Amino acid sequence: MRTWVVISMAAALAACGGGGEPAAGTPNELAAKACEEASTSRLDGKLYELDMAALAASMADAPNGEKYLTAPIVIEPGLTSEVKQIVECTVRFSDAKPAPDVVGFRFNW
């Protein structure tokens, strides 16, 4: 009986996928995630809304094999200090790393 409990628990844990590694995404999703992380690091803990699907869908070729992404961002949504801007982000993929490097980033008023 104890063996079946252990086997059932192991099967349940395996189904959850809890391997600790992030799930692989499409190149567009990986690039959008890298750009989102760049946004977060530049906003000093401020709240923001960024449409990740729109950012990922915007990926286009840029010079030198880089990829360019852009999407609207609302900084401090709903507050009197709310600001609407455009995120412009350029990333570069390499075979050595699973996630792309952000090589250009700015908020465009």
C-alpha positions, 0 to 999 in steps of 0.5 A, a space after each residue: 500500500 505504501 508503495 502505491 502512495 509513493 508512486 502516486 505522489 511521484 507521478 503527481 509531482 512529475 505532472 506539475 513539472 516542478 523542475 525549477 527551470 523556466 519554461 521555454 517560450 517562443 523567440 518573441 516571448 523570450 524577447 518580450 520578457 527580456 524587454 519587460 525585465 529592462 522596463 522593471 529595472 528602470 522604473 525603480 519599483 513603480 507600478 506599470 502596465 505593459 501588454 506582453 502579447 503586443 510587445 511579443 507580436 511587435 518583434 521585427 528585424 533590426 540591423 545587425 541581426 538584432 530584433 526590435 520590439 515596441 509597445 505602449 506602457 502605462 506607468 503608475 496606472 490610475 494615479 495622478 502621476 500616471 504617464 503613458 509612453 512607448 517602450 522601444 527595445 532592441 535585443 540580440 539572440 546568441 547561441 550561447 544563452 537561452 535568453 536574448 540580451 537587451 542591447 537598446 532600450 528607451 521610453 519614448 514620450 
